[in-house]
Amino acid sequence: MNEKAFWSSRLAFILAAIGAAIGIGNVWRFPYMAYSNGGGAFLIPYTVALATAGIPLLIMEFGLGYKAKAGAPLSFRKLLGERWEWIGWMAVLVGFLTMTYYCTILAWAADYTVFSTTLAYAGDPEAFFFGDFLGLSESRGILGDVNWLIVAGAAVAWLWIYVAVIRGVRSVEKMAYVTVVLPWLLILLFVVRGITLPGAMDGIAYYLTPDFSVLLDPQVWLAAYGQIFFTLSLGWGVMIAYASYLPDKSDIGKNAVIIAVANSVTSIVAGLAVFSTLGYMAHQAGVPVTEVVRGGIELAFVTYPAAIQLLPFGAPVFGVLFFFMLLALGIASAFATIEAVNRAVIDQTNLPRRLVVPAVCISGFLLGLFFATSSGYQWLDIVDHYLSFFALVLVGALEAVAVGHLYGADLMRRFINANSEIVVGRWWDLCIRYVAPVLLFTALGFSLVKGLAEPYGGYPLWANAFGWVLVLFVPIAAVAIARAVQKKERRG
C-alpha cells in the first residue's frame, strides 16, 4: 500500500529535506574536521566532494524515491527486482539502529537545556558531564544503573518524533518550520554573539586559516568525502522516502542542489559560531586556541558549557538557547530517519500509519535504554563507530553500484532530466558508476584495515567484536526481512 499524501509545496519539501540533512554533526563535527584538516584549505576538497559525490548521490536517492513513489526497500524492488530489495532494508535498518543511540544524545541536549537555567554544570563541566550526569562506569562490561534523567530526556525526544510523523508529510512539514528555521536563527544569533566577544577573531583564524600543504594528503580528501556523505543523511533511506512524497512535475535536480548547498553553508556558519566562542574561551584562560579545541560530543557537552559559564552576561539564556538549538537540529534528522522506517514498513505490510508509528517509536525508545546506563556512553561510541564507518558507507556504495551498473546510470539520468530544470550531464553517470563507489569502497577499506590492525578507541577486543557482529547483522537481517516479506506476499 503506497501512501497518497504529497508535500503541500516545494518549500515544505526543501525545508524538510534540509532538516533531515542538517543535524548536530553540523555543529560539532564539521568545524573540528575543517580545523584539523587544513582550515580554510579544507573547503577545497569539501567542495569537490560536494560536486562529485554529495549532489550526485542526493540526486540519485531523490530519483529513486520519486520514480518508485515508495520507501527504500520497495524502490529497489520496483526498479531492480526482488533480489535487490535487501539494499533498501539495509538502509532502513542502519537508520533505525542509529536512532536508538542518536536519541540518547538528544536526551542529553534536552537535559542540558534544563541544566542551563541554573548553570548546573558551572565549575567543572567535564566532571559534571562524565561524573554527575552520566555517572560513567569504568568497565564497559558493567551496564550499571539506568539513568532516569536520560530516560526522561529520551522520552521527550521520542514523543517529539512521534508527533512529527504521526500524520505523515502533513505533520512532518509543519514541524520542519520549527526544527529548521528556528535553529538557523539561533545559529546566526550565536555567530553575532560570538564575534563580539574578546578573542573571537583568534578562534576564527584558527578555524579558517588555510594550510594548502594538506591538499597532498589523501586522508584529507577521504575525510572531505566522508563528511559530505554523512552530513547529507545519505544511505539511511531518508531522502528516498521524502522524494516519494513529491507530486508530479517536481524539480529533482534543482531541489538537490539547493538542499546540499544549504546544508554546507550551515556547517560553515556553525563553525564561525563555535570557533568565535572557543577564541573567547582561550582569551579568558590566557592559553592558545589549540588548548581548548575539542571535537565531537565533548565539544558540545564539555567545552561549550565551559565557554557559556564565562560569558559576561546572560549565560543561562545562551545556555538554554544553545542546547535547545542542538535538540531541534537533531530532532529534524531523527524524525526524518524514523519516517523512512515508517514508510518502508507501511509499503510492505499495508498496516495503517496509526499502528506503525507508535510501534516504531516505542521499539526505538526501548532499545535506546541500553545507552541510558552507566556504561551507555562507551557503548554509544562503539556502536556509532561501527555503524557510521562501516555499515552506512557500505549501504551508500551498494546503492551507487545498484543504480549505476544494474539499473543504469544513463537511464536514471534521462528520467531525472525529464523532471528537472537543471540538466544533468554525463558527468553524473561517471560519478554514480565510478567516482562514488570507488571512493566509498576505498574509505571502507581504509577503515577496515585500520579497524583490524588496532581495536577502536582502546576498547577491549570483545567490545570491538560486538561492533563487527553488528556490522554483519545489518546485511544478514536485511536479506532475511526481504525474503520474509516476499514469501508472505506469495502466500497471500
N, C-alpha and C positions, 0 to 999 in steps of 0.2 A: 504494500500500500504506500503510494507516494503522497506526501502531504501537499496540498494545493496552494498553501499560502505563499505570497511573494512579498519582497520588500516593497514598502509603500512608495519609496523614491530612491533615486540614485544616491542622494546624500545619506539616507539612512543606511544603505549598504556600505558605502565608503566609511562612514563613522564606525559601524560595527566591525568591519574588517580591520580598520586602523586600531580599534580597541583590542582585537584579537592579536594583532602583531605587537603592539606596544605593551610591555609588561614591566615588572620590577627590574628585569635584567637591563632595560634601557637606562635605569638609574644607577645600578651598582656594577653592571658587567662591562658595558661599553666604555665608560670613562676610564676605568682602570686598564682595560685592554689597550686603549689608544695610548695612554700614558706609558705603558710598559712595552709598547711596540713601535716606538719612534715618534710619539706625539703627533704633531700635525702631519708628518710624513705617512702615518698610518692611513690617513684619509685617501691616499693614492691607491693602495691595494684594496681598501674597503670599497672605493667607488668602482674599481674594475670588477670586484666580486659582485657588487650590486648589479652591474650591467650584464655580466656573463653567467651568473648563477641565480641571484636573488630574483630579479624581474622575470627571467625566462621560466624559472620553476614556479613562480607565483602565477604567471600566465598559464602554465601547463595545468596547475591544480584548478584554476578558475575554469579552464576549458573542459576539464574532466567533469566537474560538477554541473556546469551549465549545459553541456551536451547530454549527459545522462539524466539530469534532473533527479539526482539521488545522492545519498551519502557515499562515503568512500568505498565500502565493500561492494555495493550494488553498482556503482560507477565502473569499477574494474570488471565486474561480471558482464555488464552490458557492452562495454567496449572491447573487452579482450576474451570473454568467455569464462565459464565456471572455474576453470583450473587456475585462474589468476585472481579470483575473488579474495584469497587469503592475504594479498598485499594490502588491500583496504582494511581488513580486520587487524593486520599488524599495526597500521597507523592508529586505528581506534584504540587498540589495547595499550599502545605506548602512551597515548594521550591520557587515557583513563588512569593508568598506573602513576603517571606523572602528577596528576591532580591529587592523588591521595596524600602526597607529601607537600605539594605546592600549596595546598590549602592550610597546611600546618604553618608555613611561612606567613600566609595571610592572617592566620590566627595570632602569630606574634605581632604583626602590624596592628591588628585590632586591639590587642592587649596594650601595646606601647602607645596607642592613641590615648587610652585611658591613663596610663602611667604619666604621660606628658602633662596632664593637667596639674600635677603636683611635682613634676620633675623627679619622680621616684628613683630614677637611675642616676641622679646627681651624685657627685663624689667620685665614684669609680664605676663607670658604665660597663667596663669589661667584667668586673667581679659581679655586678648586678645581673648582667645578661646570662653568663655561664653558670653562676652560682645561685643567686637569689631567685632568678626567674626560671631558668631551665633545670636547675638542680642537677647539673650534668654528672653522669656516672663515669667513673674512670674505666670501667670494664664494659666492652661492647656486648659481652655475653649476658650481662645482667640488665634486663629491661627496667627493673625498678618500679617505682610507683607511677601511677598515671597522674599527670599534672592537670588538675581540673581547670586551672586558668586557661591553659592552651586548649583544652576540650571546649570550654565556653567560647573562646575566640573562633575555633573551627566551626562550631555550631552556627555562629553569626555568619561566617563566610559561606557555608553550605546553604543556609537559609536564603542569603542574598542570591546565590546562584540559582536556587530553586525558583525564586520569584522572577528572576531574569529570563528563565527558559520555559516556564510552565505553559505559556501561550505561544511558544514558537517565536517566529520572527516578529510578531506583534509586540511581545514583551521585551524581546532582545533589543529591537531598535529603539524603544523608549528608554531602556536602561543605558544604551550606548551614549545618549546625550549627557548623562550624568558621569559615566565612567571614562569618557574621552575628553569632553570639553572642560569639565571641572579640573581634572588633573593637569591638563595643558595650561590652564590659567594659573594653577598653583606652581607649576614648573617655572613659568615666567616670573611669578612673584618671587620665587627663590633665587632666580637669576638676578633680578633687580636688587633684592636684599643682599645677596652675596657680594656683588661687585661694589657695593657701597661700604663694605667692611674694610678695615685696615689690613693690608697684606693680601687682599683678594687677587691683585694682578700677579703677584708672585705665584700663586696657585695656578692661575690660568696659563701663565708662561710655562710652568712645568707640564701642564696638560697639552698644550698646543705647539710648543717649540719643536720644529721638525728635526729629526735625525735621519737624513736621507741614506745613510750607510745601511740602515736596516732593510732597505729595499732589495738588497742582495741576499737576504736571509730567507730561505724557503719557508721556514717556520712562521714568519710574519705573514706571508701570503696565505698559508693554511689557516692561520688564526683569523684573518680577514674573512675568508670563505666560510669558516665555521661560524663566526659571529653573524654573518648575513643569513645563513641557513637557520640558525636558532632564533634570531630576532624576528623573523617574518612568520613564525609559527608554521613552518613547512614540515610536512611529514606526520602531522597529527590528524589529518583528515578534516581540519577546521575549515580551510579555505575551499575545499571540495564541497563540504556541506553548505557553507554560506553561499557559494556560487549556485548551488542547486535551487536556491530560492529566488534567483534573478528572473525577472519577467523577460519575455521575448524582446529582441532588439536592444539588448543591453550591450554596453561597450566594454568588452573584456580587456582589451589592451590598455586603453587609457586608464581604466579603473586600477589595473595592476600597477601602472607607473605612479599614479597619484598616491596609492597606499604605501608602496615601497619607499618612495621619496619622503613622504610624511613621517614614516617610521624612522628613517635615517636622520632626518632633521631633528626629530625628538631626541634621539640618542645624543647627538652633538650638543644640543642646547642643554640637555640634562647634565652633560659633562661640565658645562660652564657653571651651573648651579652648584655642583658637587665640589669642583676644584677651587672655586672662589671661596667657598666656606672652609675648605682644607687650608687654603692660604692664610685665611684669618686665624684659624686654629694654630698653625705653625707660628704666625706672628705673635700671638698671645703667649705661646710657650717659649718663644725665642729659639726655635730649632728650625732646621731646613724642612721644606715641604716633604721631602722624601721620608722623613721620620714619622709622619702622621698619615701617610697614604696606605690604605689597605683596600683590598678588593672583596667582592662577594658579600656574603651575609654580614661579616664583621664591619664592613663599611657602613651598612645601614643601621645595625643594631649596637655597635660599639663606638665607632669613630664619629658618626653623625650626632648621636646623643651627647658625646663629649663636646662637640662643637656647639651644639644647641645651648648647653648649660653655660657657655661662655658669652653668649650674646648679651650686649649691654642692656637691652630691654626686650620685653615681650617673648622671653624664652618659652614659657608654657604654650603660648599661642602658636609660635612657629613649630614647636614640637608636635602639637596636635595636628596642625596642617600638614606637616611632613609625613607623618605616619598614616594619616588618612589618605594622603596622595598615593602612598605605596599600596595601601589596601585597595583603593579604587582602581589603580592601574592593574593590579594583579587580578582583581575580580573580573575585569573585562576579558582578560586572557582565559581565566578559569571557566567562565560560563560559555565562552566560545568553544572551548575544548569539550565541555560536557554536552553542548548542543550537537557536536559532531558524533558523540556516542549515542545520544538520543535518536538522531536521525538514522544512524545505522541500524539500531535495534527496531525502530518503527518500520523502516523499509522492509526488514526481513521477517518480522513477526506479525505484522498487522495489528499489534496491540495499540490501544489508544494512548495518546500522549499523557493523559492524566494518571495512567498507571506506570508508564515507563519512566517519567521524570522523577517521581519520588523514589522509585526502586533504585535508579542510578545514583541519585544524590545520597540516599541512606547507605548504600553499599560503599560509596567513596568515603563517607564520613566514618563508618565503622572500620574500614581498612586503615584509615588515617590515624586511628587511636594508637597504632603501633609506634607512630612518630611523636606521640604526646607523652612518652615515658621518659625516664631519666636518661636513657641512652638513645633517645629518639634523634637527637642532633647528629650523632655519629652515623646512625643508620640512614638518616636522610641524606647525608653527604655521600655515602656509599651508593645508595640506590640512584641518586641523581647522576652520579658519575657514570654508572654503567648504562643507564637508560639514555642519557644525553649523548655520550661519546661513542656508543656502540649501537644500541637498538634504533635510536632515532635517525642516526646517519645511515644505517642500513636501509631503513624504510625509504628515505629520500633517494638513495642510489637505485633501489629496486624500482621505485616509481619512474625515475628518469629512463631506465633501461626498458621498462614495460611500454611506456608511451613512445619513446624514441625509436625503439627497434621492433617491438612486437606489434604495436598498433600502427606506428608510422608517424614520425615527426612531421613529415610533409603533409600528411592527411589531417593531422590536428591543426597544423598551421593554417591550412586553407579554411578550415572551419572557424578558427579564431579570427582570421582576416575578414570573413563574411559577417562577423559580428563585432567589428571594431572600427573606429575611426583611424586609429594608428595601424598602419600596415606593417606586419611583422615579416621581416625578410628571411632569407635562407640562413642568416647568421643564427637565427633561433634554432633551426634544425641542428646546427653544429653544437650549440650549447647544450641542448637536451640530449643529443645522441652521444656526444663525446666529452665536452668540457665538464659538465656537471657530474656525470658518472665517474669519470677518471679522477676528478678532484675529491669527490666524496669517498670513493674506494681507497684513494691514497691516504686521506685523513683517517679512514677506518684502519688501514694497515699500520700507519704510524702509531695510532692509539693501541692497536693490538700488540705490536712489538714491544712498546713501552710497558703496557699492562702485564705482559707475560714476563718481562725482564725484572720488574720490581713491583711488589704489592702497592696498590694505590694508597696514598695518604698515610703510609706507615701502619695501616691496619693489619691485623693478623691474617694469615693465609686463608683460614676458614671463613673470615668475613668477606674477603675478596672472592672466595669460591661461591659464596651466596650471590654476589653480583653477577658472576659468569652464568650461574644457573638461571638467574632472572633473565639475562640476555637470551639464553637458549629457550627459555619458557615462552617468550613472546611469539616467535615464528611457529613453534610447535602448537601452541594454543590457537593461533590464528588459523592454521590449517585445519585443526580439529573443529573449530567453530564453523568454518566454511563448509566442511564436509557434512557436519550435523544439520546445518541449515538446508543444504541441497538434498540430503537424504529425507528430511522431513517434507520438503516440497514434493519429492517424487511420490512419497506415500500419500500425500494429500491430493 
